[in-house]
């Protein structure tokens, strides 16, 4: 066999055995982003499947952050497709929150929590013997439907499960997805800016669940670039959670990678909370860094790490591979702080 034939055979085998991208059409060019964000584009819709487990009410609010809702599987076919995607790599098979709930709490009439009084769930979607808690007249205050292998089952709303968020139907290309998620590619990296308010711990968990990290912004150039973009998106805010805190030794601030914070980056009169009993975390401010009690609700900034390589020409930005993975709250008052203890349940979607 000639050398030429050997080379051609090798090329053919390499191409035929290469893993194809699960994304096509308008989403193909930002497939790297979709994979990192745990977003699945399926024949039945587009879904966000975060890694963290939440209670049902928190899962509802999590999806609302992205102007979406917990999945409403209206057919056995959709339930099968969505479950198989969400369950990839899970052993034993998992269970995932849907938008189904037992609104009456006293009977077995479950509805999809859209509009009021809700849309009844087709009985054929339930697994045999389900909904079991409702049939047994469970004393639980809240029951909701979880997606399992083969159909739906009911669970205590206080159980922790991964949610499946169904994104709006009109989010059908990369530009609309990035606009929805408020993802911005800047000279210093690619960031996600949250519209809802979280305490620092939940902000960090949100970033982790999206395959990102709460942003480490450790030089003045990046501080200025990211801050300008943040206030452009949210003119009513001047402080945003980023990835630093007084971890370990009180008053000694470090980034989440355990590197010390450069003292030259603090704005005047900061850090201002180093000696307080409550832990303090770092906020991005105009021209530098500030600190604030970690329990305060603020918008936050997530960032992809250096190891993440996004697809080429993503939203017309090149060379990205060279660049360095809770409930919503009311608008801020005063200087932008939010009292996270004030929250009224809001289960039913207005549409």
C-alpha positions in Angstrom: 0.0 0.0 0.0 1.4 3.4 -0.9 2.1 6.1 1.6 -0.6 8.2 0.0 -3.2 5.5 0.5 -2.1 5.1 4.1 -2.5 8.8 4.7 -5.9 9.0 3.1 -7.1 6.0 5.1 -5.9 7.6 8.3 -7.7 10.9 7.5 -10.9 9.0 6.7 -10.9 7.1 9.9 -10.1 10.3 11.9 -13.0 12.1 10.4 -15.5 9.3 10.6 -14.7 8.6 14.3 -14.5 12.2 15.4 -17.2 13.3 17.9 -19.7 15.6 16.2 -21.1 18.7 17.8 -24.6 18.2 19.4 -25.5 21.7 18.2 -26.4 22.8 14.7 -27.8 25.7 12.8 -27.9 29.1 14.5 -26.4 27.6 17.7 -23.5 25.8 16.2 -21.0 28.7 16.4 -21.5 29.2 20.1 -21.6 25.5 21.0 -18.7 25.9 23.4 -20.7 28.4 25.4 -23.8 26.1 25.4 -21.7 23.2 26.7 -20.1 25.2 29.5 -23.4 26.6 30.6 -25.1 23.2 30.6 -27.6 24.3 27.9 -29.1 21.7 25.7 -30.7 22.4 22.3 -33.1 19.6 21.6 -35.9 18.9 19.1 -38.5 19.9 21.8 -36.9 23.1 22.9 -33.8 24.7 24.5 -33.1 23.9 28.1 -30.8 25.1 30.9 -29.8 22.2 33.2 -27.6 23.6 36.1 -25.6 21.3 38.2 -26.7 22.5 41.7 -29.6 21.0 43.5 -32.4 23.3 44.8 -35.7 23.1 46.6 -38.7 23.5 44.3 -39.5 27.1 45.1 -35.8 28.1 44.7 -35.8 26.2 41.4 -38.8 28.2 40.2 -37.0 31.4 41.0 -33.7 30.2 39.5 -35.3 29.7 36.1 -37.1 33.1 36.3 -33.7 34.7 36.5 -33.2 33.7 32.9 -36.8 34.8 31.9 -37.6 31.1 31.6 -39.6 28.6 33.6 -39.1 25.1 35.0 -39.8 22.6 32.2 -43.4 21.7 31.4 -43.3 18.3 29.7 -46.6 18.1 27.8 -46.0 14.8 26.2 -44.3 11.5 27.0 -42.0 12.1 24.0 -40.8 15.4 25.4 -40.4 13.9 28.9 -38.2 11.1 27.5 -36.0 13.4 25.4 -35.5 15.9 28.2 -34.8 13.3 30.8 -32.3 11.5 28.7 -30.4 14.7 28.2 -30.5 15.8 31.8 -29.6 12.4 33.0 -26.4 12.0 31.0 -23.5 10.8 33.2 -25.9 10.3 36.2 -25.8 6.9 37.9 -28.2 5.9 39.4 -30.8 7.8 37.3 -31.6 11.2 38.7 -34.7 13.2 39.2 -35.3 16.8 38.2 -37.8 19.5 39.1 -40.5 20.4 36.7 -43.2 23.2 36.9 -45.8 20.7 38.1 -47.3 21.3 41.6 -50.2 20.2 43.8 -51.6 23.7 44.3 -54.5 22.5 46.5 -52.2 20.5 48.8 -55.1 18.4 49.9 -55.9 16.3 46.9 -54.0 14.7 43.9 -54.9 17.3 41.3 -51.5 18.5 40.0 -51.2 21.4 37.6 -48.5 23.1 35.5 -48.0 26.4 37.4 -48.7 28.7 34.6 -51.4 31.4 34.8 -54.0 30.7 37.5 -55.4 28.2 38.5 -52.9 26.3 36.4 -53.0 23.8 33.6 -53.9 20.2 34.7 -51.1 17.6 34.1 -52.1 14.8 31.8 -52.5 11.7 33.9 -50.7 9.6 31.3 -47.4 11.4 32.1 -47.3 9.9 35.7 -45.3 6.8 36.5 -47.3 3.8 37.7 -48.5 4.5 41.3 -47.8 8.2 41.1 -48.4 10.7 42.4 -47.8 8.6 45.5 -47.6 11.2 48.2 -50.9 12.8 47.2 -52.7 9.4 47.0 -51.5 8.6 50.5 -52.9 12.0 51.7 -49.4 13.1 52.7 -49.4 15.8 55.4 -46.6 17.7 53.4 -47.4 21.4 52.8 -46.2 21.4 49.2 -45.8 18.6 46.6 -44.3 19.1 43.2 -43.7 16.9 40.1 -40.2 15.7 39.4 -39.1 14.2 36.1 -37.7 10.7 36.4 -37.0 7.8 34.0 -40.2 7.0 32.3 -42.4 9.8 33.5 -43.3 12.0 36.5 -43.4 11.4 40.3 -44.4 13.7 43.1 -41.9 14.9 45.8 -41.7 17.1 48.8 -41.0 20.6 47.6 -38.3 20.8 50.3 -36.3 18.0 48.6 -33.2 19.1 46.8 -33.1 18.3 43.1 -31.6 19.7 39.9 -34.0 22.0 38.0 -34.6 21.9 34.3 -35.3 25.4 32.9 -37.0 25.8 29.5 -35.8 28.9 27.7 -38.2 31.1 25.8 -39.0 29.8 22.3 -37.7 33.0 20.6 -34.2 32.4 22.0 -33.1 30.6 18.9 -29.6 31.8 18.1 -26.3 32.8 19.9 -27.0 36.6 19.9 -30.4 36.1 21.6 -29.0 33.7 24.1 -26.2 36.0 25.1 -28.6 38.9 25.4 -30.9 36.8 27.6 -28.1 35.6 29.9 -26.3 39.0 29.8 -23.0 37.5 28.7 -20.4 40.0 27.5 -17.1 39.4 25.9 -14.7 42.2 26.8 -10.9 42.7 26.2 -10.2 41.0 29.5 -12.4 37.9 29.2 -16.0 36.7 29.0 -18.4 37.5 31.8 -22.0 36.9 32.9 -23.8 39.7 34.8 -26.7 38.7 36.9 -29.8 40.8 36.9 -31.2 39.3 40.2 -29.7 39.9 43.6 -27.9 37.3 45.7 -25.9 37.1 48.8 -22.2 36.4 48.1 -22.4 32.6 48.8 -25.4 32.1 46.5 -23.8 34.3 43.8 -20.8 32.0 43.9 -22.9 28.9 43.7 -24.8 30.4 40.8 -21.6 30.9 38.8 -20.4 27.4 39.7 -23.7 25.9 38.5 -23.3 27.6 35.2 -19.8 26.2 34.7 -18.2 29.5 35.5 -16.6 31.1 38.6 -17.4 34.2 40.5 -15.1 36.7 38.8 -11.6 37.4 40.0 -10.9 41.0 38.9 -7.4 41.5 40.2 -5.9 44.4 38.3 -6.9 48.0 37.7 -7.4 47.7 33.9 -9.8 44.8 34.3 -11.6 46.6 37.1 -12.3 49.6 35.0 -13.3 47.6 31.9 -15.7 45.3 33.8 -17.1 48.0 36.0 -18.0 50.2 33.0 -19.8 47.3 31.3 -21.7 46.5 34.6 -23.0 50.0 35.1 -23.9 50.2 31.4 -26.2 47.2 31.9 -27.4 48.3 35.4 -27.2 52.1 35.8 -28.9 51.9 39.1 -26.1 50.0 40.7 -22.6 50.9 41.8 -21.5 47.7 43.6 -21.3 44.1 42.3 -20.1 40.9 43.9 -16.8 39.4 42.7 -14.6 36.6 43.8 -12.9 37.8 47.0 -13.5 37.6 50.7 -11.9 37.8 54.2 -11.3 34.1 54.2 -9.6 32.4 57.2 -7.9 35.3 59.0 -10.3 38.2 59.8 -9.3 41.3 57.8 -7.1 39.4 55.4 -8.7 39.4 52.0 -8.0 36.8 49.4 -9.4 35.8 46.0 -11.2 32.5 45.6 -8.0 31.1 44.2 -6.4 31.9 47.6 -4.1 34.6 46.2 -3.9 37.8 48.3 -5.7 41.0 47.2 -3.4 43.8 46.2 -3.9 46.5 48.8 -3.4 49.2 46.1 -6.7 48.1 44.5 -8.9 49.3 47.4 -10.9 52.5 47.0 -10.7 55.2 49.7 -11.8 54.1 53.2 -11.9 50.4 52.2 -11.8 47.7 53.3 -14.4 49.1 55.7 -15.8 45.9 57.2 -12.6 44.0 58.0 -13.1 44.2 61.8 -16.8 43.4 62.0 -18.0 40.0 63.3 -19.9 39.2 60.1 -17.8 37.9 57.2 -17.1 40.5 54.5 -16.8 39.9 50.8 -15.4 42.0 47.9 -17.4 44.2 45.6 -16.4 45.7 42.3 -16.6 49.5 42.6 -15.7 52.5 40.4 -11.9 52.7 40.1 -11.3 49.9 42.6 -12.5 47.4 45.1 -14.8 47.7 48.1 -16.1 45.3 50.8 -19.5 44.6 52.2 -21.1 42.0 54.6 -21.4 38.8 52.6 -25.1 38.4 53.5 -26.1 41.6 51.6 -28.0 41.0 48.3 -26.2 42.4 45.2 -25.9 41.7 41.5 -22.9 39.6 40.7 -20.4 38.9 38.0 -19.3 35.4 36.8 -16.3 34.7 34.5 -14.9 31.9 32.5 -11.5 30.7 33.6 -8.4 30.6 31.3 -8.9 26.9 30.5 -12.1 27.7 28.7 -11.9 28.1 24.9 -14.9 29.5 23.3 -15.8 29.0 19.6 -14.2 31.1 17.0 -15.8 34.4 16.0 -18.2 34.2 18.8 -20.4 37.3 18.3 -17.7 38.7 16.0 -15.0 38.5 18.7 -11.8 36.6 17.8 -9.0 34.9 19.8 -11.0 34.2 22.9 -8.9 31.1 23.5 -6.1 33.4 24.5 -8.1 35.0 27.3 -7.8 34.2 30.8 -16.7 28.2 34.8 -31.7 32.1 45.7 -34.4 33.9 44.9 -34.7 37.2 42.9 -35.0 40.3 45.0 -36.7 43.7 44.6 -34.8 46.7 43.1 -32.1 48.2 45.3 -32.7 51.1 47.6 -30.3 53.7 48.8 -26.8 52.6 47.9 -27.9 49.4 46.2 -28.2 47.0 49.1 -31.1 44.5 49.3 -32.5 42.8 52.4 -32.5 39.1 51.5 -34.8 38.2 54.3 -37.7 39.9 52.6 -39.1 37.5 50.0 -42.7 36.5 49.2 -43.2 33.1 47.4 -44.1 33.6 43.7 -44.8 30.2 42.2 -47.2 30.8 39.4 -45.8 32.4 36.2 -47.7 35.4 34.8 -47.9 33.9 31.3 
